[in-house]
Amino acid sequence: MDSKETKLTKKVYSASVNGEWKRLIKDSFHELEFLTTFSFLKKYLPKNGLVLDAGGGPGRYTIELAKLGYDVILFDLVAEHLELAKKQIKKEKVTNKVKNIVQGSITNLSKFSDNSFDAVLCLGGPLSHVHPKAKRQKAISELVRVAKAGAPIFASVMSKYGVMLATPAGWPQEVGFKKHFQNLVENGEDYKWRGNGYCHYFTSDELEKMFLKENIEVISKIGLEGLNVDEKVTNKFAKKFPEAWKNWLEIHMQICTESFVVDTSGHMMIIVRKK
Ligand SMILES: C[S@@+](CC[C@H](N)C(=O)[O-])C[C@H]1O[C@@H](n2cnc3c(N)ncnc32)[C@H](O)[C@@H]1O
């Protein structure tokens, strides 16, 4: 039986399938998340092997990794995303590398044995849609359980200070809902995400502490969009000053692991290795 929060998540995501497919490439701001994530995937993934893309949505990372020669299993909560993923996987001619497409929640990966993946991804915020904290811990525990010893695990989530930085330009009216906004600031809890969805915003300290409860070592933490206050400003900058934007991207890659940047980016990623 789905919780209230899971029902909200399914509702929001099943209504935004095409938008989710385009999300990471739709403009320069969103490309920051994709390019930064991908550069760290390239740095820490083993040369080959079987990758679990948990909460992989319509499969953008699945397809890119399949093209690079990895075997991938795509896993997501929302059936509509997996339906679109099947079409895209076929279109991109990587069907032979995508070993399975499975529907379910990251809180229960019992369809997979212990120590079965050479790398595990949980990207773009799936952990932020799990409620309450004990279930988020269970999901983290599951991501680690199914990874082989020595395998890297990459998880990106929505950031509390990142969303607060974006509030004045993005959703100023929410500050007026005093109880709601106080709950976001104190507990990272948001029941107005994309209208009426559920999102938990993390601090980097909180995310790291939760992973450290498992049998892992932390490799890195990254602020995926870097220093940013407003996506419209970023997109205007990239369009109007392409040369400067190229330099900005280089600077971004130099500073995206600094703790201030990690905590204030819209999405933060943690990379850990199973011991
Ligand atoms: C913003 S999308 C990210 C998709 C993809 N990983 C990416 O980065 O483009 C978040 C995904 O998390 C999935 N999700 C949310 N809660 C989940 C859960 N409990 N278990 C598995 N997937 C979940 C959603 O269905 C959605 O596809």
Ligand as a Chemical Component Dictionary entry (heavy atoms), coordinates in Angstrom:
data_LIG
# 
_chem_comp.id                   LIG 
_chem_comp.type                 NON-POLYMER 
_chem_comp.pdbx_formal_charge   0 
_chem_comp.three_letter_code    LIG 
# 
loop_
_chem_comp_atom.comp_id 
_chem_comp_atom.atom_id 
_chem_comp_atom.alt_atom_id 
_chem_comp_atom.type_symbol 
_chem_comp_atom.charge 
_chem_comp_atom.model_Cartn_x 
_chem_comp_atom.model_Cartn_y 
_chem_comp_atom.model_Cartn_z 
_chem_comp_atom.pdbx_ordinal 
LIG C1  C1  C 0  13.833 14.012 -11.444 1  
LIG S1  S1  S 1  13.581 12.336 -11.846 2  
LIG C2  C2  C 0  15.217 11.793 -12.156 3  
LIG C3  C3  C 0  15.290 10.736 -13.214 4  
LIG C4  C4  C 0  16.728 10.388 -13.637 5  
LIG N1  N1  N 0  17.439 9.692  -12.589 6  
LIG C5  C5  C 0  17.449 11.656 -14.019 7  
LIG O1  O1  O 0  18.335 12.093 -13.268 8  
LIG O2  O2  O -1 17.086 12.212 -15.065 9  
LIG C6  C6  C 0  13.275 11.524 -10.290 10 
LIG C7  C7  C 0  12.851 10.089 -10.491 11 
LIG O3  O3  O 0  12.749 9.444  -9.230  12 
LIG C8  C8  C 0  11.707 8.503  -9.323  13 
LIG N2  N2  N 0  11.321 8.117  -7.968  14 
LIG C9  C9  C 0  10.749 8.880  -7.007  15 
LIG N3  N3  N 0  10.575 8.171  -5.879  16 
LIG C10 C10 C 0  11.056 6.918  -6.140  17 
LIG C11 C11 C 0  11.142 5.722  -5.391  18 
LIG N4  N4  N 0  10.696 5.653  -4.133  19 
LIG N5  N5  N 0  11.688 4.638  -5.966  20 
LIG C12 C12 C 0  12.134 4.683  -7.251  21 
LIG N6  N6  N 0  12.057 5.792  -8.020  22 
LIG C13 C13 C 0  11.534 6.892  -7.470  23 
LIG C14 C14 C 0  10.643 9.236  -10.109 24 
LIG O4  O4  O 0  9.677  8.373  -10.642 25 
LIG C15 C15 C 0  11.483 9.938  -11.154 26 
LIG O5  O5  O 0  11.624 9.156  -12.309 27 
# 
loop_
_chem_comp_bond.comp_id 
_chem_comp_bond.atom_id_1 
_chem_comp_bond.atom_id_2 
_chem_comp_bond.value_order 
_chem_comp_bond.pdbx_ordinal 
LIG C1  S1  SING 1  
LIG S1  C2  SING 2  
LIG S1  C6  SING 3  
LIG C2  C3  SING 4  
LIG C3  C4  SING 5  
LIG C4  N1  SING 6  
LIG C4  C5  SING 7  
LIG C5  O1  DOUB 8  
LIG C5  O2  SING 9  
LIG C6  C7  SING 10 
LIG C7  O3  SING 11 
LIG C7  C15 SING 12 
LIG O3  C8  SING 13 
LIG C8  N2  SING 14 
LIG C8  C14 SING 15 
LIG N2  C9  SING 16 
LIG N2  C13 SING 17 
LIG C9  N3  DOUB 18 
LIG N3  C10 SING 19 
LIG C10 C11 SING 20 
LIG C10 C13 DOUB 21 
LIG C11 N4  SING 22 
LIG C11 N5  DOUB 23 
LIG N5  C12 SING 24 
LIG C12 N6  DOUB 25 
LIG N6  C13 SING 26 
LIG C14 O4  SING 27 
LIG C14 C15 SING 28 
LIG C15 O5  SING 29 
# 
